[in-house]
Amino acid sequence: MSEFDTVYSAASQLPVADRLRLIDALAAMVPDDHPPTLPEVWLSEIERRCAEVDTGAVTTEPWEDVRSRLFENHGLSDAD
C-alpha cells in the first residue's frame, strides 16, 4: 500500500468534523504557485458570472453586508 493510500485510509476513518479540519489544514499547506485545477464546468460558470458583472446584468453587494445577513439568517454571532 502506498503512503497516500495509508493516509487516505486512516483519514477516511476519522469523524466528519476531524476530516473537515484535515481538509482545511491540507488546503492551507498548498503553495500559492500551485493553484487547484478547476473542472471545466466551474471555469465556464466563473466566466459567465464575471461577464454578468462586467456588463452590469447583475449587481454586487459588499462582503460585509452578505456576511452579516448570513450570520443573522443562521442565528450566529457576527462578533468576529
Secondary structure, 3 states (H helix, E strand, C coil): CCHHHHHHHHHHCCCHHHHHHHHHHHHHCCCCCCCCCCCHHHHHHHHHHHHHHHHCCCCCCCHHHHHHHHHHHCCCCCCC
